Amino acid sequence: MIVGIFMAARDSKKAVLLAFITVSFILSRNGVEGRRRLSKEEDLELYRQLKVINKPAVKSIQAAVLEMTGENYGAKAHLNAWGPKVSIGQFSFASIWALNGDNDQTNIIQAGWGDHSMGNWWLVFGDEHVGYWPKSIFTSLANGASKVAWGGEVSGPLMEASPPMGSGHFPQEGFNRSCFINRIQVADQSENFINPDDDNLSTFSDDPSCYNIMNGGNRGDEWGNFIYFGGPGLCKIS
């Protein structure tokens, strides 16, 4: 799965879920050149996915992420998709985040792409441009992001065993066991995707005994920059 967020201009087309998905966010200088009308089935599936992404606040949230601090205009990565088991009211994601602003003025989007001149952030799924968050809803992200992150997030009711993240295995278990995100890149002001600067990267986990993350660095091959992340969960948050 290749997913990204960035500011740029492209046609908006059908999004297809694969075992591996490429998603990107980007901020672009041009308007949307065209759009094919979605079928009823595609519309319903997109509505379902957006409803999950834009879910209301839940009682507990835990994350394990790789963060990059510094001016950027989008991010993308290749997400390794698993099917962690969750119960009613629980969620488990592999995601990309972009954010800007301080304290109560922080703007955050989870998977998207931005229009650099217009200030819109677009969601790109593979090579398909799904839709965008308009500039009008932002107070700071319209000018780009100050931080992006890649990793996993879980949520669920308080006092209930938390769900697995990723494959349900810790990152130390490696390939074929742990969930990974590779081909991690960020967009510069010219809308080019480049490798992140190692000096600006850091990892974070809310509770390493439940979920963790490991930065694998850059392998120098088609994997590029990558991380392993996840864990079995089963932690109760009070």
Residue pairs with C-beta under 8 A, 6 or more apart in sequence:
1 17
1 18
1 19
1 20
1 21
1 22
1 23
1 78
1 79
1 80
1 81
1 94
2 20
2 21
2 22
2 23
2 24
2 76
2 77
2 78
2 79
2 125
2 126
2 183
3 21
3 22
3 23
3 24
3 76
3 77
3 79
3 95
3 96
3 111
3 124
3 125
4 22
4 23
4 24
4 25
4 26
4 74
4 75
4 76
4 77
4 96
4 111
4 113
4 124
4 193
5 23
5 24
5 25
5 26
5 74
5 75
5 76
5 96
5 98
5 109
5 111
5 112
5 113
5 114
5 121
5 122
5 123
5 124
5 148
6 24
6 25
6 26
6 27
6 28
6 73
6 74
6 75
6 76
6 113
6 114
6 122
6 124
6 187
6 191
6 193
7 26
7 27
7 28
7 29
7 73
7 74
7 113
7 114
7 115
7 116
7 117
7 119
7 120
7 121
7 122
7 144
7 187
7 191
8 26
8 27
8 28
8 29
8 30
8 74
8 113
8 114
8 115
8 116
8 122
8 191
9 28
9 29
9 30
9 31
9 32
9 33
9 115
10 32
10 33
10 122
10 124
10 129
11 32
11 33
11 34
11 35
11 36
11 129
12 32
12 34
12 35
12 36
12 128
12 129
12 130
12 131
13 35
13 36
13 128
13 129
13 130
14 36
14 38
14 42
14 128
15 42
15 45
15 46
15 49
15 125
15 126
15 128
15 130
16 125
16 126
16 128
17 81
18 81
18 126
19 81
20 78
20 79
20 80
20 81
21 78
21 79
21 81
21 125
21 126
22 76
22 77
22 78
22 79
22 124
22 125
22 126
22 127
22 183
23 76
23 77
23 79
23 96
23 111
23 123
23 124
23 125
23 126
24 74
24 75
24 76
24 77
24 113
24 124
24 187
24 193
25 74
25 75
25 76
25 96
25 98
25 109
25 111
25 112
25 113
25 114
25 121
25 122
25 123
25 124
25 148
25 187
26 73
26 74
26 76
26 113
26 114
26 122
26 124
26 187
26 191
27 73
27 74
27 113
27 114
27 115
27 116
27 119
27 120
27 121
27 144
27 187
27 191
28 113
28 114
28 115
28 116
28 117
28 118
28 122
28 191
29 115
29 116
29 117
29 191
30 115
30 117
31 115
31 118
32 129
32 132
38 46
46 130
46 131
52 91
53 110
53 111
55 91
55 155
58 89
58 91
58 155
58 156
58 157
59 156
59 157
59 158
59 237
60 155
60 156
60 157
60 158
60 162
60 237
61 153
61 154
61 155
61 206
62 153
62 154
62 155
62 162
62 165
62 206
62 207
62 210
62 211
62 235
62 237
63 151
63 152
63 153
63 154
63 204
63 205
63 206
63 211
64 151
64 152
64 165
64 203
64 204
64 205
64 206
64 208
64 211
64 212
64 213
64 229
64 230
64 231
65 97
65 149
65 150
65 151
65 152
65 153
65 203
65 204
65 205
65 213
65 229
66 149
66 150
66 151
66 181
66 184
66 201
66 202
66 203
66 213
66 215
66 227
66 229
67 147
67 148
67 149
67 201
67 202
67 203
67 204
68 75
68 147
68 148
68 149
68 186
68 196
68 197
68 200
68 201
69 146
69 147
69 200
69 202
70 146
70 147
70 197
70 200
71 144
71 145
71 146
71 189
72 98
72 144
72 145
72 148
72 186
72 187
72 188
73 114
73 116
73 144
73 145
73 186
73 187
73 188
73 189
73 191
74 98
74 113
74 114
74 145
74 148
74 186
74 187
74 191
74 193
75 96
75 98
75 145
75 148
75 150
75 184
75 185
75 186
75 187
76 96
76 124
76 183
76 184
76 185
76 187
76 193
77 96
77 150
77 181
77 182
77 183
77 184
77 185
78 181
78 182
78 183
79 94
79 181
80 94
80 166
80 179
80 180
80 181
80 182
81 94
82 94
82 166
82 167
82 168
82 179
84 92
84 163
84 164
84 165
84 166
84 167
84 168
85 163
85 164
86 92
86 156
86 163
87 156
87 160
87 163
89 156
89 157
89 160
90 154
90 155
90 156
90 157
90 160
90 162
90 163
91 153
91 154
91 155
91 156
91 163
92 152
92 153
92 154
92 163
92 164
92 165
92 166
93 110
93 152
93 153
93 154
94 151
94 152
94 166
94 179
94 181
94 229
95 110
95 111
95 150
95 151
95 152
95 153
96 110
96 111
96 148
96 149
96 150
97 108
97 109
97 110
97 148
97 149
97 150
98 108
98 109
98 112
98 114
98 121
98 141
98 145
98 147
98 148
99 106
99 107
99 108
99 109
99 141
99 145
99 146
99 147
99 148
99 149
100 106
100 107
100 140
100 141
100 143
100 144
100 145
100 146
100 147
101 107
101 139
101 140
101 141
101 146
105 139
105 140
106 140
107 138
107 139
107 140
107 141
109 121
109 133
109 141
111 123
112 121
112 122
112 123
112 132
112 133
113 121
113 122
113 123
113 124
113 129
113 132
114 120
114 121
114 122
114 132
114 141
114 144
114 145
115 121
115 122
115 132
115 135
116 144
116 189
116 191
118 135
119 135
119 138
119 141
119 142
119 143
120 132
120 133
120 134
120 135
121 132
121 133
121 138
121 141
122 129
122 130
122 131
122 132
123 129
123 130
123 131
123 132
123 133
124 130
135 142
140 146
144 189
148 186
150 181
150 184
150 227
151 181
151 213
151 227
151 229
152 165
152 166
152 179
152 211
152 213
152 229
152 230
153 165
154 162
154 163
154 164
154 165
154 211
154 233
156 162
156 163
158 237
158 238
159 236
159 237
159 238
160 236
161 233
161 234
161 235
161 236
162 210
162 233
162 234
162 235
162 236
162 237
163 233
164 230
164 231
164 232
164 233
165 179
165 211
165 229
165 230
165 231
165 233
166 178
166 179
166 211
166 229
166 230
166 231
167 177
167 178
167 179
167 230
168 230
168 231
168 232
168 233
169 177
169 178
169 179
169 230
169 231
169 232
170 178
170 212
170 230
170 231
170 232
171 178
171 212
171 213
171 214
171 227
171 228
171 229
171 230
172 178
172 212
172 214
172 228
173 228
174 228
178 228
178 229
178 230
179 228
179 229
179 230
180 216
180 226
180 227
180 228
180 229
181 226
181 227
181 229
182 223
182 224
182 225
182 226
182 227
183 222
183 223
183 224
183 225
183 226
184 195
184 196
184 224
184 225
184 226
184 227
185 193
185 194
185 195
185 196
185 224
185 225
186 193
186 194
186 196
187 193
187 194
188 194
195 218
195 224
195 225
196 225
198 217
198 218
201 215
203 213
203 214
203 215
203 227
204 213
205 211
205 212
205 213
207 235
209 235
210 231
210 232
210 233
210 234
210 235
211 229
211 230
211 231
211 233
212 229
212 230
212 231
213 227
213 228
213 229
214 227
214 228
214 229
215 227
216 223
216 225
216 226
216 227
216 228
217 225
217 226
218 224
218 225
218 226
219 226
